Amino acid sequence: MSKISDRLAKLGQTETTGFGFGARALTRKIPVILTAVTVHKPQDMQDVDADVFMMPYGSIDDSKSKTLEEVDIWGFSVSDKHEFNIEALIGSGPDFLVIETEATPGSVLCGADTGKGLVLDWNLSENRAKAIDNGPFDFLILDGSSIMFPFSVGGVLELHEQITHYSRHIFLRLTQLPGDSDLELLRDIGISALLYDVSDAKATEFAKLRDSISRLDPRKDKRSAAAVLPTGEASLGEADATEHEEDDWD
């Protein structure tokens, strides 16, 4: 399993590491929403703190940068504009690959141990959305640069409309920072990560965003609340069962 798929599966949980003889157990809280940054070269990763980094596929020499050895989760974005050998690409060490266009060579879908992301277009047909959701993707990236904060009700519904067909984790690509109430709405909508270009991250209060996310509680399962409210039919059925039980004792 890739690191990114493991991290996404543990959003909002507390992870304990360091088990074993003589090892000191350490705990860390996985944020409810990850922060991700697109960089243009490995050295850019030193300029901002984030959970996930991705960079356009370039020379394989870039992947041997000492900077990458200090980063927990990083990957390449690839498209039909890049010429690459998939074995060499995966062998260079990325934890995941982000597919920028559907014209990207299909070989990038190979390799079960490498995480995979896909950049989505807006307003896809229902059939294409189903095909994507059935594909081998750990996460999907939606361009949210046109989203206006603070959210309006219409803005929330529009974002819901774009992701309603997907069960995969959604990364939302943004250029501005959401406020605290917007973060709560993004969490409740089901956004798993916020993605920024490194230039936008450096120009904004990115550290403040990460701090705000760290204070977010996990999303509550609304279905659990509904489950404890009996319907009229169920209530009548329970009353009827009680009456029959009383009859049996007579």
Secondary structure, DSSP 8 states (H G I E B T S, - for coil): --HHHHHHHTTT-EEEE--STT---EEEE--SSEEEEE-SSGGGGGG---SEEEEE---GGGGG-HHHHT-SSEEEEE-TT----HHHHHHT--SEEEE--TTS-GGGG--TTSEEEEEE-SS--HHHHHHHHTSS-SEEEEE-TT--SS--HHHHHHHHHHHTT--SEEEEE-SS---HHHHHHHHHHTEEEEEEEHHHHHHTTHHHHHHHHHT------HHHHHHTS--HHHHHHHHHHHHHHHHHH-
